[in-house]
Amino acid sequence: MTKQFDKAVYQLLQRLRVTHNDVSQWEILQAALVAYGSRPKVEREVFLEEVHKAPSDQPTEYPIRD
């Protein structure tokens, strides 16, 4: 079992893909990780708190198919 993206995250990734000439979700996630990692620790903690508080309309886990 593994977590899946919240619907809001998935929709944002799709909008970013379209906005940036159909780049892959992986490229967007890599860019986001680099940007996140370059922020001061205090800002990163604020971002994480926002994510922890965000409501989710997705199940917490879904089965991985073999």
Secondary structure, 3 states (H helix, E strand, C coil): CECCCCHHHHHHHHHHHHHCCCCCHHHHHHHHHHHHHCCCHHHHHHHHHHHHHCCCCCCCCECCCC
